[in-house]
Amino acid sequence: VRGRSMLGDHICKGDLVVVDPDLEAREGDIVVVLVGEEATVKRLHRRGKKVELRSSNPEYPSIILEEGGDEARVLGKVGALLREGI
């Protein structure tokens, strides 16, 4: 994790998230999504053919994109978090 957008879910800069690509991502799950060529960790909310990638830090706005194709591809559901020093 490289940013502060998920601090409300206690996911901090430097954490490692373990992602399961086989788990079905449901409404409100924390997921890893490929946006263009960059991966992001956010809460998933589906809005018809679009997805809202919601941060848990109010300083960061949601990202709303088309699901599938080149714009946004869900890579998997976050199943675990690893933090050094704990």
N, C-alpha and C positions, 0 to 999 in steps of 0.2 A: 504494500500500500504506500502510495507516495503523497497523498494529500490529507486534507482535514474535513472532507465533505461528509464523512460518516461518523463523526465524533459522538453524535447522539446515540449511536448504537455501540459505542465503545470500541470502534475500529479506528486505530491510530496509525499515523505515519510510521513506517517501519515494520508494521505487522505483516505476517504472511497469512493469506487466506487459502484454505484447501477447498477446491471446487470440485463438485461431482457433476460431470456432464450428463450422467444418466438419470439424475433426479429431475422430475418435472417441476419447472419453476411455476409457482402459483402466485396469485395476487398477494402482494405485500412481502414476498420472499426477498431476501438479500441475494443478489445475483451478480455475476460478472458478465458484462456485456461488451462486445467488441463494437466500438463506434469508429468507423473508418479503420484506421490501423492502430488505434489505442484502446486498451481495455480499461473499463471503469467498474467500480463496485458501487451499487446503488440498490434501493428498494424498487421492485418491479410493480408497475400498475398498468394494466392494459386498458386502452381506450379505443375500442373498435379495432381498426387496422393499425393504430398507433400504439406506442408504448411510452409511458411516462417513467423516466428514471429519476427517482426522488432521492435527494440527499437527506441525511438526518441532521445536518447542520444548517440552521436557518440562514447562514451567511451565503449559502450556495443555492442557486435556483435549480429547479427541475430541468431535465432535458427531455423534450418531446420529439420522438422520431418515428418513422415508419419501421415496423418490425420486419425482419428478414432482409434478404438482399444485401446491398452494400451499406445501407445506412445504420442498421442496428441488428446485431446477431447475439442472442443470449448464448453464452458459452457454458453456463452451468450455474447451479445453486451453491452458495457458500455453505459448506457443511461443518467447517471448523476454522478456528483462528489460532495462530501461533504467535506468541510474543516472546522475544528474547529477554532473559533475565527473570522470568517468573517461574 
